[in-house]
Amino acid sequence: MATPEAGTNAREQPTQRFNHVAVTVPADCLDEAGRAAILRFYGDVFGWTEMPTLTRDRELLVLRAHSNEQFVFIQAARDPMRCAGGEHFGLSVATPAELDDLYARARAFRDSDPRAEVTDRTVEDYVAVKLHAFYARYLLPVSVEVQCFEWAPGFSPESLR
C-alpha cells in the first residue's frame, strides 16, 4: 500500500507553503521617502501593506501580502543583493481577469513613475493549460512574476498528478 508523501496525510494537500521572501537593499532605500515609495507601488498594485511595528528607519520594512503569514522582508545591508535581471518570485492569481486588473494597475503606476518596470503581458499555451503572466519591479532587486493558470476543459492541477 502506498504511503502519503512527507508533510501530508492521506486526504489533505501538503501543508507546506511559502510564507516570505527576503531581500536586501541599500539603507537609503529604507529611509522615510524610500519606504513611502515602496509602499505606494506594492500597495497600489498588489494591495500589500506595511507591518508598522517591524519598521525601522533605514534598516527594515516588512510588507504584508494580505496575511501576517505571507510577507516580503526588506532589510538594509552594507553589501545589498544584486541581481542580473531574471531573478523573481511568483505570485499566483485565480483568473485572467484578476491578472489583467493587476497588470493595469502596474502599467498605470509606471506611467506616473518611470522607475517602475512592467513587462508585456504574455500567454503561453501548453494545450492543457494556458499560462498568463507579467513581471513588475520597483526599487527592489527582484521582480514579482504574476501568473494565472487557465486550465483547458477536462484538465486541472489534480488531473496532472
HELIX and SHEET records of a PDB file:
HELIX    1   1 ALA A   27  LEU A   30  5                                   4    
HELIX    2   2 GLU A   32  PHE A   46  1                                  15    
HELIX    3   3 PRO A   96  SER A  112  1                                  17    
HELIX    4   4 PRO A  157  LEU A  160  5                                   4    
SHEET    1   A 4 HIS A  20  VAL A  25  0                                        
SHEET    2   A 4 GLN A  70  ALA A  76  1                                        
SHEET    3   A 4 LEU A  60  SER A  67 -1                                        
SHEET    4   A 4 THR A  49  GLU A  50 -1                                        
SHEET    1   B 4 HIS A  88  SER A  92  0                                        
SHEET    2   B 4 SER A 143  TRP A 151  1                                        
SHEET    3   B 4 VAL A 129  ARG A 137 -1                                        
SHEET    4   B 4 GLU A 117  VAL A 118 -1                                        
SHEET    1   C 4 HIS A  88  SER A  92  0                                        
SHEET    2   C 4 SER A 143  TRP A 151  1                                        
SHEET    3   C 4 VAL A 129  ARG A 137 -1                                        
SHEET    4   C 4 THR A 122  ASP A 125 -1                                        
END                                                                             
